[in-house]
Amino acid sequence: MARPVEIPDDALTTLARRDRRLGRLIDRVGAFSMQRQSGRSHYELLARSIVFQQLSGKAAGTIFARVCALGVARRFPPPPELLGLRDEALRGAGLSRQKIAALRDLATRVVDGRLRLPRVSRLGDEAVIDQLCQVRGIGRWTAQMFLMFRLGRLDVLPVDDLGVRKGLMLVDGGSELPSPKELERRGERWRPFRSVACWYLWRAVDNLNVGGW
């Protein structure tokens, strides 16, 4: 389940005025339609991101479904329930020892109050990143995806994201990926709509993959 991320009426014209090459991409792609993830709790979404790390979508989906089957309600086990599951059961579902440790750390922090997920939407972007990165197995990129696709934050720039960097290379007609620092410098033009710019750069890569560039 998802719902659209809303942007101010002037967001696209502002981006196009400040960066003409990005503006041409916006004209090609059309309306902004980034979707905000809903239907799962913050906890379940973060747990899912841990399970899916470094796996193909199909394999990760199978493992995630098996872990959900261990829950009483046939959903991903809530923190107290997850902490009560034996490692053998979690490994039997296909989780590695590292991911089990990361999921237990996430659940423990929710239970003991160090990570107050119901309040996270009230925090600034960097404060959210700082809190989430304290969880084992969650890095800055995962936290930034949470900001963009869960909280709907509009000014996030994941400079290490390969898709964003490749999209900028395509937009500029270059042959080498821009470095994270180069992307960061270019992104100053896009404030306060850097998330919106990233969405369009991802679309540039999508178009390439279907022969559109």
LINSULDA-V208138 format. One record per residue. N is the residue number from 0. RES is the residue in one letter. SS is DSSP state (2 for helix, 1 for strand, 0 for the rest). OMEGA is omega in radians with two decimals (NA if undefined). D_LAST is the distance of its C-alpha to the last C-alpha in Angstrom with 1 decimal. Layout:
# LINSULDA-V208138
N|RES|SS|OMEGA|D_LAST, N|RES|SS|OMEGA|D_LAST
This chain:
# LINSULDA-V208138
0|M|0|-3.12|30.6, 1|A|1|3.04|28.5, 2|R|1|-3.02|28.7, 3|P|1|3.00|26.3, 4|V|0|-3.11|26.3, 5|E|0|3.12|27.7, 6|I|0|3.08|26.7, 7|P|0|-3.09|28.7, 8|D|0|-3.06|27.9, 9|D|0|-3.02|27.1, 10|A|2|-3.07|24.7, 11|L|2|3.11|21.4, 12|T|2|3.09|23.0, 13|T|2|3.12|24.4, 14|L|2|-3.11|21.2, 15|A|2|3.14|19.5, 16|R|2|-3.10|22.7, 17|R|2|-3.10|22.9, 18|D|0|-3.02|19.3, 19|R|2|3.13|17.7, 20|R|2|3.06|14.2, 21|L|2|3.11|14.5, 22|G|2|3.10|15.8, 23|R|2|3.07|12.9, 24|L|2|3.13|10.9, 25|I|2|3.11|14.0, 26|D|2|-3.14|14.0, 27|R|2|-3.03|10.7, 28|V|2|-3.12|11.7, 29|G|0|-2.98|15.3, 30|A|0|3.07|18.5, 31|F|0|-3.09|19.2, 32|S|0|3.08|20.4, 33|M|0|-3.09|21.1, 34|Q|1|3.12|23.9, 35|R|1|-3.08|27.1, 36|Q|1|3.09|28.7, 37|S|0|3.12|32.2, 38|G|0|3.03|34.8, 39|R|0|3.04|35.6, 40|S|0|3.05|37.8, 41|H|2|-3.12|36.6, 42|Y|2|-3.09|38.5, 43|E|2|3.13|37.0, 44|L|2|3.09|33.4, 45|L|2|3.09|34.1, 46|A|2|3.11|35.9, 47|R|2|3.14|32.9, 48|S|2|3.09|30.7, 49|I|2|-3.12|33.2, 50|V|2|-3.03|33.4, 51|F|2|-3.08|29.7, 52|Q|0|3.02|29.3, 53|Q|0|3.08|28.1, 54|L|0|3.01|28.2, 55|S|0|-3.11|25.8, 56|G|2|-3.11|25.7, 57|K|2|-3.13|27.9, 58|A|2|-3.13|30.5, 59|A|2|3.12|30.7, 60|G|2|3.11|31.1, 61|T|2|3.14|33.9, 62|I|2|-3.13|35.7, 63|F|2|3.12|35.3, 64|A|2|3.12|36.8, 65|R|2|3.10|39.7, 66|V|2|3.09|40.5, 67|C|2|-3.13|40.5, 68|A|2|3.09|43.0, 69|L|2|-3.11|45.3, 70|G|0|-3.13|45.7, 71|V|0|-3.10|48.6, 72|A|0|-3.13|46.5, 73|R|0|2.98|43.8, 74|R|0|-3.13|41.4, 75|F|0|-3.04|40.4, 76|P|0|3.07|43.8, 77|P|0|-2.99|44.6, 78|P|2|-3.12|45.6, 79|P|2|-3.13|49.4, 80|E|2|3.12|48.7, 81|L|2|-3.13|46.1, 82|L|2|3.12|48.6, 83|G|2|3.13|51.2, 84|L|0|3.13|49.2, 85|R|0|3.10|50.2, 86|D|2|-3.11|47.8, 87|E|2|3.13|48.5, 88|A|2|-3.13|47.2, 89|L|2|3.08|44.0, 90|R|2|3.10|43.5, 91|G|2|3.09|44.3, 92|A|0|3.09|41.3, 93|G|0|-3.14|39.1, 94|L|0|3.05|38.9, 95|S|0|3.10|39.3, 96|R|2|-3.14|42.1, 97|Q|2|-3.13|39.8, 98|K|2|3.05|38.2, 99|I|2|3.13|41.6, 100|A|2|3.14|42.8, 101|A|2|3.13|39.8, 102|L|2|3.11|40.4, 103|R|2|3.10|44.1, 104|D|2|3.08|43.5, 105|L|2|-3.11|41.4, 106|A|2|-3.14|44.1, 107|T|2|-3.12|46.9, 108|R|2|3.08|45.5, 109|V|2|-3.10|45.2, 110|V|2|-3.06|48.7, 111|D|2|3.03|50.4, 112|G|0|3.10|48.7, 113|R|0|3.09|46.9, 114|L|0|-3.09|43.6, 115|R|0|-3.02|44.1, 116|L|2|3.11|41.0, 117|P|2|-3.10|42.4, 118|R|2|-2.98|42.6, 119|V|2|-3.12|39.3, 120|S|2|3.12|37.6, 121|R|2|-3.06|40.2, 122|L|0|3.02|39.2, 123|G|0|-3.05|36.9, 124|D|2|-3.10|33.6, 125|E|2|3.10|35.0, 126|A|2|3.08|38.1, 127|V|2|3.13|36.2, 128|I|2|-3.13|34.3, 129|D|2|-3.13|37.6, 130|Q|2|-3.08|39.3, 131|L|2|-3.11|36.7, 132|C|2|3.04|36.3, 133|Q|0|3.11|40.0, 134|V|0|3.09|39.4, 135|R|0|3.09|39.2, 136|G|0|3.10|35.8, 137|I|0|3.12|34.0, 138|G|0|-3.06|32.1, 139|R|2|-3.12|30.5, 140|W|2|3.11|27.0, 141|T|2|3.12|28.6, 142|A|2|3.13|30.6, 143|Q|2|3.07|27.7, 144|M|2|3.08|25.9, 145|F|2|3.12|29.3, 146|L|2|-3.06|29.4, 147|M|2|-2.95|26.1, 148|F|2|3.05|26.1, 149|R|0|-3.07|29.9, 150|L|0|3.10|31.4, 151|G|0|-3.13|28.6, 152|R|0|-2.96|28.9, 153|L|0|-3.03|26.5, 154|D|0|-3.14|26.8, 155|V|0|3.14|25.9, 156|L|0|3.11|23.7, 157|P|0|-2.98|23.4, 158|V|0|3.13|22.8, 159|D|0|-3.10|23.0, 160|D|0|-3.08|20.2, 161|L|2|-3.13|17.7, 162|G|2|3.12|14.9, 163|V|2|-3.14|15.7, 164|R|2|3.12|15.9, 165|K|2|3.11|12.6, 166|G|2|3.12|10.9, 167|L|2|3.08|13.0, 168|M|2|3.14|12.0, 169|L|2|-3.13|8.3, 170|V|2|-3.11|9.8, 171|D|2|-3.13|12.3, 172|G|0|-3.12|10.4, 173|G|0|3.13|13.0, 174|S|0|3.12|13.8, 175|E|0|3.11|16.2, 176|L|0|3.01|16.4, 177|P|0|3.10|18.4, 178|S|0|3.06|21.9, 179|P|2|3.13|23.3, 180|K|2|3.09|25.5, 181|E|2|3.08|22.7, 182|L|2|3.13|20.9, 183|E|2|3.13|24.3, 184|R|2|3.13|25.0, 185|R|2|-3.10|21.8, 186|G|2|3.08|22.5, 187|E|2|3.09|25.8, 188|R|2|-2.96|24.1, 189|W|2|3.10|23.0, 190|R|0|0.00|26.5, 191|P|0|-3.08|27.7, 192|F|0|-3.09|24.4, 193|R|2|3.07|22.7, 194|S|2|3.14|22.3, 195|V|2|3.09|20.4, 196|A|2|3.13|18.0, 197|C|2|3.13|17.5, 198|W|2|3.11|16.7, 199|Y|2|3.10|13.8, 200|L|2|3.03|12.6, 201|W|2|3.12|13.0, 202|R|2|3.08|10.9, 203|A|2|3.12|7.9, 204|V|2|3.10|8.7, 205|D|2|-3.13|9.4, 206|N|2|3.09|6.2, 207|L|2|-3.08|4.9, 208|N|2|3.10|8.4, 209|V|0|3.05|8.3, 210|G|0|-3.07|5.7, 211|G|0|3.14|3.8, 212|W|0|NA|0.0
